Amino acid sequence: MAEEKSLENVKPDETLDVLGETCPIPEAMAHKKLNKMKVGQVLEVYTDHAAAVENSFPSMLNKLNYPYCVTKTAPGEFTIKIKKTS
């Protein structure tokens, strides 16, 4: 599933701060948190690992078919909002 900008203004149900962590930690922690969430809920992830934003997260989320939205919040920092759909 491609990025979905409609998630930009959605209030998250859960947050996950993985600033300072490198692959595969951000994706693994997000996947674990998403597994505990209910369908329809939104997870907001804070990361500064560009490789995760550009490659790992899109790959994982496309396989899971979860819509997501990436926003650059500061130089080198990103927020990823993910909606659990199944």
C-alpha positions as CSV (number, residue, x, y, z in Angstrom):
1,M,0.0,0.0,0.0
2,A,1.3,3.4,-0.9
3,E,1.6,6.4,1.4
4,E,-1.7,7.8,2.4
5,K,-1.6,11.6,3.1
6,S,-5.1,11.4,4.7
7,L,-3.4,10.1,7.8
8,E,-1.4,13.3,8.3
9,N,-4.1,14.9,10.5
10,V,-5.3,11.8,12.3
11,K,-4.8,11.7,16.1
12,P,-2.7,8.5,16.9
13,D,-4.0,5.9,19.4
14,E,-0.4,4.9,20.3
15,T,3.0,6.4,19.9
16,L,6.5,4.8,19.7
17,D,9.8,6.7,20.0
18,V,12.6,4.9,18.3
19,L,14.9,8.0,17.9
20,G,18.5,6.9,17.9
21,E,17.7,3.3,17.0
22,T,18.9,1.7,13.7
23,C,17.6,-1.1,11.6
24,P,16.1,-3.5,12.4
25,I,15.0,-2.1,15.8
26,P,12.5,0.6,14.6
27,E,10.6,-1.8,12.4
28,A,10.7,-4.7,14.9
29,M,9.4,-2.5,17.7
30,A,6.7,-1.0,15.5
31,H,5.6,-4.4,14.3
32,K,5.4,-5.7,17.9
33,K,3.4,-2.6,19.0
34,L,1.0,-3.0,15.9
35,N,0.4,-6.6,16.8
36,K,-1.0,-5.5,20.2
37,M,-3.3,-2.8,18.7
38,K,-6.8,-3.1,17.4
39,V,-7.9,-2.9,13.8
40,G,-8.5,0.7,12.8
41,Q,-6.1,2.2,15.4
42,V,-3.2,4.5,14.3
43,L,0.4,4.2,15.5
44,E,2.7,7.2,15.3
45,V,6.4,6.4,15.2
46,Y,9.2,8.9,15.8
47,T,12.5,8.0,14.1
48,D,15.7,9.6,12.9
49,H,16.9,6.6,10.9
50,A,16.5,7.6,7.2
51,A,17.1,4.1,5.9
52,A,14.1,2.8,7.9
53,V,11.9,5.6,6.5
54,E,13.1,5.1,2.9
55,N,13.3,1.3,2.8
56,S,12.4,-0.8,5.8
57,F,9.1,0.7,6.9
58,P,7.6,1.0,3.4
59,S,8.6,-2.6,2.6
60,M,7.1,-3.9,5.9
61,L,4.0,-1.8,5.6
62,N,3.3,-2.7,2.0
63,K,3.6,-6.4,2.9
64,L,1.1,-5.9,5.7
65,N,-1.1,-3.8,3.5
66,Y,-1.2,-1.0,6.2
67,P,-1.6,2.6,5.0
68,Y,1.0,5.0,6.3
69,C,2.1,8.6,6.1
70,V,5.7,9.9,6.5
71,T,6.3,13.5,7.6
72,K,9.6,15.2,8.1
73,T,9.3,16.9,11.4
74,A,12.9,18.3,11.8
75,P,16.2,18.0,10.0
76,G,16.9,14.2,10.1
77,E,13.7,13.4,12.1
78,F,10.5,11.8,10.8
79,T,7.1,10.8,12.0
80,I,5.4,7.8,10.5
81,K,1.7,7.3,11.0
82,I,0.5,3.7,10.4
83,K,-3.1,2.5,10.4
84,K,-3.7,-1.1,11.3
85,T,-6.2,-2.6,8.9
86,S,-6.1,-6.3,9.7
